[in-house]
Amino acid sequence: MVVHAEQVKEPGVAGRSGGSGTSGVRVAFTRCLADLNAAQKPGAGVPAYTRWVNRRLARYAAAGAVALRLSPNAVTAASAVLSFAGLAVLLVFAPGPGTAAGAAVLLAGGYVLDSADGQVARVTGRGGPAGEWLDHVVDAVRTPAIHLTVLAALALHADVPGWVLVLPLLYCLMSGGQFMSQILAEQLLRSAAASSPPSGAAAPGVSSTAPGALRSFVLLPTDAGALCWVFVLWGSGPLFLAAYGSLFLLNLLAVAASMRRKYRALASLRKEPRHV
């Protein structure tokens, strides 16, 4: 189902005609949520938490944002505020159950809104290149910031050997490289597809042939939601480091395989001869 901006404007009109204030917001929320439920992206190949938990929560957040007439950029900003508040909790407070729960919930909330801003843009028709750029900038800063915060918080609050601090540094470098690899590969493949003449052959891709549901669970360690919730172990000492280190190793394997597929897909593209 294609969702048009006019479909979202109707709830506001209905709310004003049938009531005002809270009742109008409630009607707008209900109708927008129905539109979002009917216009979801395919879930094949999406990590399990994002596919079945985060996107569902994001639909409720997006419907609430639309009902309150928030812009997609406002939702992006709120996502950044929640995420960096979670990181501040790790830096400011000593490790413990309260710190762990607060940081994990704030980071997970930021991830929900990170998915919600795109849904708000689609359902309202208020998206555009500037909003997409802003979303990517926030992601590009947030991802390494998580690992740099782990490094700083361990140095401040934990009595760990110096070599342990290398782990978040390596995680930071890997995540930065993976982000650039993903963004640039998508751009180059789109550019090549747009400039190539139509043919019967399918364009080179980077997807796996594994079944959708199985692939989603296999990719769970690479899910941003898994990284958010690993912080519930913050303050448990070796248990957090073991879980965080396991995520790093599993992500390293996944990133290496992903980069290999992307390189092969890009290498298979026909290179146009240069004219001298």
PyMOL commands that set and color helices and strands:
alter all, ss='L'
color gray80, all
select helices_A, chain A and resi 5-18+22-37+48-67+72-92+97-124+129-157+162-195+212-218+220-222+224-233+238-267
alter helices_A, ss='H'
color red, helices_A
deselect
rebuild
show_as cartoon
